[in-house]
Amino acid sequence: MATEEETSSPPDPESLRDPVEILDVILDPRRRGSLYPYFARMREIDPVHSTEVLHGRPGWVITRYPEARSLLSDTEMISDRRNADVFDTGPSGQLFFELMKRTLLYLDPPEHRRIRRFLSKHFTLRAIMQRRSSIEAIVGDLLDRAEEVGKMDLVKDFAYPVPTSVILEMLGVPREDLPIFHRWLNDFARRGDISGVTPEVERKGEESVEGFTDYFMGLIRERRKQPREDLMTILVQPDEGRGELSDDELVAACVLLIQGGHETTADMIGLSVNSLLHNPDQLQLLQREPERIQTGVDELIRYDSSVHVVQRVGAKDIELRGKTIPAGEVSLVLIGATNRDPAGFENPDTLDLTREKVQHLSFGLANNICLGAQLARAELRIAVGSIVSRFPGLRLADDEEPVYRDSLFLRGLRHLNVTW
């Protein structure tokens, strides 16, 4: 599998003995389609690696499951505002930077706890199950359209519209506004990939923040005057015992909800279908036993996760494999490496939908577990389960290997052309 720019052969992983050289390959945007052998080599050579190449300041790269699980479960390892400094590109990019600092991803306690507590009850399993019929309707409508054509780019025509439509419908955004949100979301996502911020990307990122802010400020005012049966109406009301959010906090929360749902879940739908197409025995198993998707969804997430990197900063020193990570230094957990670690999973490079109790790290742990984890699982179960049952002959439409985006933090496909 390749990226659009992967034109030269990468070095043999087994020939690399210097962790700096291995990390260079992992960071190379041309190698997004062939990272797992290098993750394995990094786990073997230096699983707790000290580096300054990622942010220009001391940091650590963690690639083994036991150490990653220990770090992510530590309540004193936080999503610190200093992690957001990677988005500070100077005065011309301040709107994006300031918005990112206000999202849950980068808030310090106690603000993080307060806002998370305010939002969390709307994303419990019970709350999400009440939206199942709405998700099924969105998925069914997209598959109806695809069936008429007989083929589709699964990424553009299915994977991306599903989670975007779901979360915007939850918030009360009219369907006719979806196209402008798609543009803002794409521009916002490109700005968030710190490896490729050109002046044009920065400018469009600022415009997307202006667009989101103006739109949601207007929706907030409208829902206060004319409440409706949607999530935004609930969010603008004070909650007894949970307080209320300021307008700026509401905007940041809405952007995080739609961006998180839009990109990570969309990527995960594409990656999951791609994994099944490249493991036909598991595709056939799922088609014979569709109930497998209920637990199999976590195996699909483990096998090829859209979330490939998670950042944490320690409020205290932490010991991992005999090394001390000082308080205040950034730790980057390579989720793609930890989810394929033999220390955490038997036969980790095998996709096995019968695997039980798949405790992958893609949704995080402890205080920073993903707020939308239950929504993401529900969307994946419905989207992936529906397409493989609806189209028994599902297959790649051409001989070309899928093309990956060049982002390291969020792994995803640019295109996946399928037919049936």
N, C-alpha and C positions, 0 to 999 in steps of 0.2 A: 504494500500500500504506500502511496506516495503523497507528497504535497505538490502543489503546482510548480514549485521551483526545485524539486529534488531531482537534479540532473546528473550528479556525480555519485559514485558509490561511496557510502560511508565506510569508515575503518571497521575492521573486524573487532567486535567488542572484546573478544578474548585476548587480542593483541595489546589492549590498553591496560597499563598498570599504574598510571598517574591519575589520581582522582580529578585533577584540574583538567586533563585532557578529556576525561569521560564527561565532565560537566560541560565542557565546551560543545561536545556533540549534542548533549541534551538541550542546551540553550540555542542550538542552531535551528532557525525557523525552517530550514529545508528538510529537517529530519522528523517532523511531527508524525509521520506515518510509520516510523520504525524505532520507537523509543524503548519498548519493553526490554530488549536485550541489553541496552545501556543502563536502564534502571537496575537490572539484575547484576550487572558488573559493578555498579556503584555500591549496591548493598554488600557485595563481596569485598570490595577494596576498602571503602571508607564510609560506613553507613551513618556516621555522625560527622559530617564534613564541615570544617570551618572555611569561610570564603568571604571575599569582599566584592565579588564580581556582580552580584545581583542588584545591590542598591548603592554601591560605592561606600558602604559602611559595614562593620563586622556583622556577619550573619552565619547561619548554620543551615545545612541541608540534611534532612532526615529521610532515610529510605527504608529502614526496617520496620516491620509491623509492631513488634513489642515496644520499641522506643517511641514510635509515633503514637501508639495507643496510650502509653504512659504520659506523654507530653500533652496530648489533646484532652486527657481526662483530668489533668491538673487544673483545679479551679483558679490557680494563680497565674496560669498562662492565658492571657487575655487578648482580645482583638483591640489592640491599642491604637489610639489616634496617630501615633507615630508611624504605624503601618501605612497610613494614607499619604505620607510624605512622598511616596513614589509617584503620586499623581500631580505633584506640584511642578508644573513646567514654567512657572514664572507668571508675571502679571497678565499675560494674554490668555491664560488658562485657569483663572481663579474661580470662575463660576462652577466648573466641574469639580475642582479641588475642594471648594467649600461645601458643596453638596455631598460629596463622598464622605467628608468628615462627620456629617450629620446622620449618616446611615448607621444601622445596627452593626454593620460589619466593622466599624472603626470607633464605636463609642466606648468610652471607659465606664466602669461602674461608678456611681449608681445609675447614671443615665441609661446605660444599656439595660439594666434590670427593669427600670421603670417602663421604658418603651416596649421592651419585649413582653412584659407582663400585660400591658395594655392590648397588644396585638394577638397574643398567643391563643386566647380562647376561640378565636375565629379560624384557627388552623389545626384544631384537634382532629383526631380520626372521626369522632362523631360529627363534628361540623362539616368535614369534607364529605362524608358519606351522604349527607343531605343534599349535596350538589352532584351526586353521581349521575342522575338523569340528565342534567344540563351538560356535563362532560360527554356523555354518550351521544347526545343530540349533535353536539359540535363535531365529534369524530365521525358520526354517521353521515352528516351532511358533506363533509370533505371527501369521504370515501365514495359517496354517491356521485359526486362530480368527477372523481378520478375514474370510476368504473365506466363512465360514458366515453372517456378518451382511450382507455386501455393501457395507459402508461403514465408515469409522472416522475418528476424530480421529487423524491420523497422528502428531502430537506425543505425545499421551497414551498411545495404544494401541500405538505401534510405536517411535518414535524414542527415547523415554526408557527403555523397558524393555530395549532391546537392549544398550547399553553398560553399564547398571547390572547386568544379569544376568551379563554376561560377566566383569566385573572381580570381582564378589562370588563367582562360581563359582570363579574363579582363586584367590581368597583362602581358599576353603573355607567360605564362609558358606552355611548351608542355605537352600533356596528358601523355606521357610516364614517365614524372617526378612526376606524382601524388603520386605513392606509397611512395617515400622518403619523400614527404611533409607530408603525413599522419603520418609517424613515428615521424618526427620533431614536428608536431603540437600536437600530443598526449603527447610527452615528455615535450614540452613547457607548455602545459596546466596543467599537473601534478605538475610541478615545481611552477606554479603560485598559486596553492592551498596551502596557507600558513599553513594549519592545518596538512599537512602530508608530510613534506619535510625530507625524509631520505637521508643518504649519496648517495644512488643509484639514487634516484629521482633528487638530486642536480647535480650529475655527468651527467645524461642524459639531464638535462636541459641545462647545459653548452654546451654539444655536439650539442643540437638543435640550440642554438644561433650561434655557430660556423658554423653549416650547413647553416642556413638562411643567415648569413653574407656573407660567401663565395659565395653562389649561387647568391644572389641579387647583390653583387658587380660585379660579372661576367656579369649578365644580364644588369646592368647599363652601363658597358663599351661597351657591344655588341650593345645596342640600340643607343648609341651615335655614333657608327661607322656605323651601319646599321639600320636605323629607320624602324619601321613596323607600322601597324595600330592596336596598342594596347595601353593600359593605361600607361605602363612603358615608351614607346616612348614619350608620352606627358609629363610625370612627369620629365623626365631628361632634358627637354627643359626649358630655362628661360621663364617666363610668364610676358608679359608687364603689369605692374601695380601690379603684385604679387611677383615679384622677382624670386628666385630659391632656391632649397633646396640643402644642402650639401649631399654628398654620405651617411654619417652616418644618416642624417635625413631621407633620402630616404629609407634606410634599415629599420629604426625604423617604418616609415610610412607603408611600405609594410608588415612588421610583424604584426602590429596592424590590418591592413585591413584583412589579411588572418586569423589571430587568432580570431578577433571579428566575422568575417563572418563564420568561421569554427565552433566555439563552440556555441556561443549564438544562432545563427539562427538554427543550427542543433538541439540543445536542444529544441528550440521552436517548430520545426516541430514535434519532437517526443512527446513533452508535449501536443501539440494541438491535434494530432491524439488520444493520450491517453485520453484526456478530452472528445473528441467526443465519443469514445468507451464506456466511463463510463457515458455518458449522451445521450442515444440512441435517445431520442426525438429530440435533437439538431442535431445529425448526420442525422436523417431522414429529418429534416427540410432543412439541407444543400443539401441533395441529391435531394429533391423536387425543391428547389429554389437555384440553384448553385450561383446565383448572390449575395446571402447573404454573400459570402466570402469577398466581397469588403469592407464592413464595419465590418463584423463579425470577421475579423482577429484581430482587436484591442480588441475585447471582449475575444478572445482566449488568447491573450497576458496578459490581465488583470487577467483573471481567474487563470492562472498558468504560471507565468513568469519565463523564464530562468535566467534573471537578478534578483537576490534576495537581493543583498546588493549594495548600492552605497555609496562611501566615499566622504566627502567634508571637507575642512578646511577653517575657516573664517579668512578674513583679518581684521575683526572687531568683537567686542562682538555682540552677537545676543540673543534676548529674545524670548523664546518659553514657553508658558504656565506658565509664572511667574518664569522661571528659566533662568539664564544667562549662555550661552555657551561662554566661553572666546575665544578671538582671538587666533588662533594657535592650538586649540584643535580639534581633529578629530570627526566629526559627521558621524555615520553610519546610513543610512536610510534603514530600512528593507522593501524593495519594496514589498515583498510578503505579508507583513502586511498592508501596506498602500493601496495596490490594492484591499484588501478585507475589507476595513474600511466602516462601514455603514455611516460614516460622509461624505464619498465621492461617495458612490454608493448604490442605493436601492437594497435590497436583494443581498448583495455582494457575498454570498456563492453559488449563483445560476448562472450557465452558461446560458446566454440568448443572442443568436445571433441576436435578434431583438433590443437589447439595443442600444440607440442612443447616439452619442457624448461621447464616452468612453474615458475620459481623464485620462488614467492610467499614471503612472510615470516611466514605464520601460525604456523609451528612454531618461529620464532626461528632463531638462528644461533649458531655458536661454542659456548662453554661452556654456554650456556643453551638449547640446542635442546631441544625438548619431549621428555621421556623416553618418553612414550607415543605418539610420532608413528607408529611402525609399527603399533601396535595400532589407533590411530584410522583409519589408511588401510585396514587389513584390514576393520574393522567397516563402514566406509563402502562399500567395494567390494562386500561381501557384502550389506549391507542395501539399498543403493540399487539395485545390480544385480539383486537378487532381486525387489524389488517391481515394478520396471518390466518385467521379463520375465514375472513371474507374472500381472500384470494389464495386458494390452495396452491396455485401454480406460481406464486410470488417468486421472482428471480431478478437478477441484475439484467438490465436492458441491453447492455453492451459488454465488451470484453475489457473495458478500461477499469483499472483499479480505482476505488473511491479516492477522492481528493480531500485532504485535510486542510483546515485553516492553519495559519502559522502561529497561532496563540499557544503558549505553553500552559498558562493558568487555566484556560477553559478549552478542553479538547473537543473538537467537533468537525463535521464534514462540511465542505462547501457544497457538494452535490452528491446525490445518490440516485441515479436513474434506474428505475425498476419497471417491470411489466409483469404480466401474469397470464 
